[in-house]
């Protein structure tokens, strides 16, 4: 029988299982029975980030290389911790003239006017509305012709060409693949 008194519960179930020679499920059962908090890989990333002295001077790509995980994982951990990171290396952030925007236009029309990605305009509209600014919801745009889409292109390329969000293209791609029996 394994003694659970000496276990370092600030580890994942998989790590403890490997050390103790038991299954991950057994560790999970004992953890629950003893009322010990769960410890996930996300918790590990947060600990690793907190241990780095210069997180704010590093980009997501640099932090991901240090931690050996995807940039999106690092971003999620930083956001959860409320920490900032260095945003890219291409220079100062792009500034758009939001004061000149006619919010009665579609997000696509505004994006073309500003030279901004559609998602940036949609996000700005949403943030302004949530902040109580009198900005109308985006008017309906011309329906995209989904039958003529070249699905060999990337999601971002299709989204930009049709004037829709990448998430909409991803959903439509799934529907197309299911309809074609390729999923």
N, C-alpha and C positions, 0 to 999 in steps of 0.2 A: 504494500500500500504506500502511496506517495504522500509525503508530508507537505501540506500546503502552507505551513507557517512561514517558510523561508522564501516564498515566491515573490518576485518583484512584479507587482500587478501593474506597473507602468510600462507594460509590454503588451504586444498583441497576443491573442489566443494562439496564433500559429507559432510565435516565438517561444511561448511558455511550453506549448505541446512538444516542440522539438527538444527543448532542454529536459523535459520530464519523461519523455518517451511515452506519451499518451496522445490520444486524438485531440484535435482542436475542439470537437464537440464536448469532450470530457472537461476540458479547461473551461469552456463556456458554462457548463452546468455548475461546476464548482464556484466559478466567479459569481454566478447568480445566487447560489445558495449562501455564499459568504457575504453577499451584498457589496462586492467589490465593483468599482466603476469599470465600464468598458474602456478599452484603449485601442483605437483604430490606427491604421496607417496615417490618416489625416491628422490625428493627435501627434503622431511622431513628427510629421512635417512641421507642425506648429512649434514643437519643442526645438527642432533643428533651426527654424527661422529665428526664434527668440534667442538662440545661442550665438547667432552671427552678429558681430558688432556693427557691420556697415550695410545692413539690408537696404536702407534708403538710398545708397549710392550705387546700387546694382540694378540691372534690368532684369525682367522676368526670365529672359533667356539665360543670363549669367547664373541666376539663382537656381534655375532648373538644372543646369549643368552641375552645379555644386551638389545639389540634393539627389540628382539622378532620377528625376521624374519630369513629366510634361509641364510646360509653362502654365497650362490651365490649372493644374493641381496646385502649383505655387501661388497663382493668383487667388484661387479660392481660399487658401490658407491665410494669405496676407489680408484679404478682405475680412475674413472671420476674426482675425486678430486686430483689425483696424490699423494696420501698418501701411505705410506708403512705400513705393519703389520708384526707381528711376525709369521714366517713361521714354523708351527708345533713345536712339542716338542721332536721329536725323535733324536735330535742331529744335527750336522752340515749338510748342504746340501750335497748330493751325488755329487762327482766329477767324471767325465768320462774322459778318455784319448782320447780326440777328435783328437789329433795330429796323433794317430796311425790308424785312420779310412781310409779305402779305399772306397771313396765315389762312386766308380763304382759298388758297391754291392747294393743289395736291402736293404731297411730300416729294414726288418726282419733279414737279415743276420748280419747287423751292430748291431742291438739290441741284438742279441744272443751273439755276440762277446764281447760287452761291459757290458752285463748284465743289460741293460736299457730297459724301456718300448719302444715299437715301436713309440708311439706318441712323445716321447722325441727326438728320432732320426729324425723323420719327421719334427718336429718343428725346430730342429737345422739346418737341411739341408735347410729349407725354410729361416731361418734367415740369414744364410751364403750367400745364393743366393741373397737375398734382399740387403745385405751389399756389393755386388759386388765381392764376393769371387768366384773364378772359381771352382764351385762345380756342377757336372752334375745333371740333374733331376734324380729322382729315376727310375731305370730301372723297366720294368714290371716284376712282380713276377708271379709265377705259379698261375693260376686262382684258387680261392677257390671253393670247392665243396659245393655249397649252398644247394643242395638237401639232403645231409646227415647231416646237422646241427641239433644238439639237441637244439631246441628253448626254452627248459625249463631252460637252463643255462642263466646266466646274460650276458649282452652286453659285458662287459669287458673280461669275460672268453672266449666267442666265438671269440672276436677280437684277443686276445692273441694266441688262438689255430690256427686261420686261417692266422695270420700275416697281419691283416687289421686294419684300424682305427675303434674305437667304433662307430663313426658316420656312417660308411659304414654298420656296422652290424645293427644299428638302422633303416636305410633306407631299408635294405633287410628284416628285421623283419616285417616292415609295409607292404612291398610287399607280403610277405608270408601270413600274416594275411588277407590281401585283397583277395588273391587268394583262401584261404581256406574259405572265407566268414565269418570270425570271427571279422571283423571290421565294 
